[in-house]
Structures are given as structure tokens and as C-alpha cells.
Amino acid sequence: MKALVLEQAGKIAIQERQFDETLGDNDVQIKIHSVGICGSDVHYYQHGRIGPFVVNAPMVLGHEAAGVVLAVGKNVRHVKTGDRVCMEPGIPDMNSAQTRAGIYNLDPAVRFWATPPIHGCLRETVIHPGAFTFRLPDNVGFAEGAMVEPLAIGMHAATKAGIKPGDIALVIGAGPIGVVTALAALAGGCSDVIICDLYDEKLQVAASYDGLHAVNNQSGALAETVARLTSGNGVDIVFECSGAKPAIAGIAAHIAPGGTAVLVGMPVDAAPLDIVAAQAKEVTFKTIFRYANMYPRTLRLLSSGKLRVQPLISQTYKFADSVAAFERAASGRPSDIKIMLEME
């Protein structure tokens, strides 16, 4: 089948590939329709590695996907041939201590699409465990289905934050994960969410949503906006989604005493933190890594209309133009949020 293969850093190509896969009793075979390009895909494309995960052999990219069921194993009951589905890309060891505890995203043996040496889903078909394959509601399209993966990160962050109805949050970073985290925070009960970034083009997308207050960090208006919306008390929750060292260092600046900070973005290496400033406010710190048990609730919110992701899709490319799509994604246009690929 045709697949988009990362041959080495800076070199990708559509190739004919064979995969050693068979449909098991608990598996589903899916014809891929839509795949979103993630920042991790771009990072592997540009650098050939992310931390300890190194591309030592050609690897198929892609992990944000939706498609159509072609076949199901004999034990699969919740989806059938012809169903439109999205797939959770991490496959844990079902017998690990973490999986048994319900935190399967932390299983050290998890096999995650497009994380070396595991091939991703930018290919014509995949075989995937039925337990991590979810039927799309009738009113949720393929592109929205592919967006469930990044949305699940925002949902996990909002859940970890323990949002109370009427909370006010600050999201630092208006990239794809920052915006979906802001939307998840609104869906989770926040009355208002401030989102800040250095690029007006990204903030314009965020500003199109009711309840999101987009502020350019360099304008000097962030402190004023926080003060105005919180009566000077500070925000209840800060979601740090940029991974930028200065943002992490000053994470306590706009938070209310007793507030919560959720670390979502990942810095390239160790980042400083003003511990005394955090201690003076007794800030509670929480971290997330990917997500667990978020796909069903994310799909329900998409179907209800309480999550809208179409404004985040900047451009859609056909699979034949995948190389051009990755070149655009790697160029880092400030106005781009999510680049989508269609296999058909």
C-alpha cells in the first residue's frame, strides 16, 4: 500500500510499503480517510528525533486519524464494517500495572503511532485494537474525528485541573494544543478563558470563539485583562501550553492564591521555575502526558456542538501532496493551526 515514509531527517516520500499485520479476533481494519499533521510529526521530519525517541529506520508518520471500518475481528461488537471511526493511537500493555490502574497513558511499554520504532497511520489501511477504535457520531465528520486526538490532550488537561463552574483560566500558547485546551476548559465549566501568544495571527483564530479572550503577550495587556476579568484576584487555573522557558519560569505571575497550574507544553530541555513565587501563593502543580479515557467524552462534546474544531483546520491537502503539506507545516506560518491530509 502507499504510505508517507520518513526516510531520514528532512526527507519524506510517498512509497509502496508492506506491513506485517494480520487481523486478530479483537482488532479492526480501517481504511484511513483523514490525518492531521501534529507538531511531533513535524519535529521528527525536521530533526529525526524527539528526546530519546530516535528515527533509526524509515518510519511512517501520522497519529491523528479517522477512517472507515473494512473488517472486524470476531470478538468486536461495538463497531461494524462501514462504520466511520477514529482511533486512539497509543496501545498499552493491557496487563501492565498502569493499565490496570486506569492510567494506561503512563504504561512504559505503550506503543504509540509514529513514535520510533512504531509506524504511524499515514497509509491506506491500518489494523488497530477494537478497544481503541471509536465510532464517530453521525454529525461528526472525518476531519473532526482526526481532531479528537489533539482535543483529547486538552480534555485531559481540563480534567486534571479540576475545573469548578465559573472558574477563569489562562492558557499560555495559542498553538493547536493551546487552543484545544482553551476550548476544553470552556466546555469543562470555565466562564472565561484568557489565551495569550506572541503571534496575532494565531490569536485571531482563538478570538473567534465566544468566551476566549485573546491577548498578545507583547502588548502589555495581559496583566490588565487578568485583573479586569478576575477583579484583581488572578486566574483560578493556568494551563502552560507553550513549553517556553520564560513562560514556565513565570507561571505563578497571574494565578490566584491557592490556584492550580497545569503543565501541558514540553520544553526542549530542563526549564527554570520561580519556586518561591509559587510557594507564596500555594500553587498546586499538575502535569499531563498525552491522555487516558478521553475519546468517548470528547466525541460526545463534538456531537453536542459544545466543541467546534472546524475553525482550527487551516488547510486540507490530498495525500498525493503530503510532502508539500509537511513543508508548509514545517515552515511554521503563524496563521496555521492544523494542517489536514485526506487520503482520498
Secondary structure, DSSP 8 states (H G I E B T S, - for coil): -EEEEEEETTEEEEEE--------TTEEEEEEEEEE--HHHHHHHHHSEETTEE--S-EE---EEEEEEEEE-TT--S--TT-EEEE--EE--TTSHHHHTT-GGG-TT-EETTSTTS--S-BSEEEEEGGGEEE--TT--HHHHHTHHHHHHHHHHHHHHT--TT-EEEEE--SHHHHHHHHHHHHTT-SEEEEEES-HHHHHHHHTSTTEEEEEGGGT-HHHHHHHHHTTS-EEEEEE-S--HHHHHTTTTTEEEEEEEEE-S--SS-----HHHHHHTT-EEEE--S-SS-HHHHHHHHHHTSS--GGGEEEEEEGGGHHHHHHHHHHT-TT-SEEEEE--
